[in-house]
Amino acid sequence: MRFITLIIILFSVTSISSAQNEWWKNASGKELDKKHTTKMQNNNPQDFQGKDSSKAMENVQPGDVNVKKSASIAKIIKFKSATVPPNIAPTMEGYRIQLFFDQDRDAVNKARSEVMQIDDETTTYIEYRAPNYLLLLGDFRQQLDAEKVRAKLISNFPEAIVIEDEIYLPKLKEKKGEEHED
């Protein structure tokens, strides 16, 4: 019986307290509301808007802009857009040259840019094999071809090694002057 009366009293107290006006938030209730409304009536709508920025454009004079673009920017754009996602073409067993590896992707990208300055014709790949990023070069069918290219790059990349890997089928060189018959 005591439990039921306690519950009834709690419900009645909570309903009465939530129905009350929030007088403790205002200093004196209605007086604060009057001050607030009179303050809002004295403001102009222009006070709330930002200044017109088109007036600042009145003193603009025509001019020329010359953009000088280095040829290396086109290489960088080609380099950044040439990231090849895995397995976009048929693959086969072959060889690649592992030129560089590091846990920092930026260091690998820097090494990749060095390679592209030396030889921008050969395809480069960045692969992640935990915990390192690998910089791989080329798609070679034979180990001897990979070793020849590695010998040219050994002065810049002394840690370069030839590894067996899945390679994309190398592009076939077409001879000039030949026409294909269907």
Secondary structure, 3 states (H helix, E strand, C coil): CHHHHHHHHHHHHHHHHHHCCCCCCCCCCHHHHHHHHHHHHHCCHHHHCCCCHHHHHHHCCCCCCCCCCCHHHHHHHHHHHCCCCCCCCCEEEEEEEEEEEECCHHHHHHHHHHHHHHCCCCCEEEEEECCEEEEEEEEECCHHHHHHHHHHHCCCCCCCEEEEEEEECCCCCCCCCCCCCC
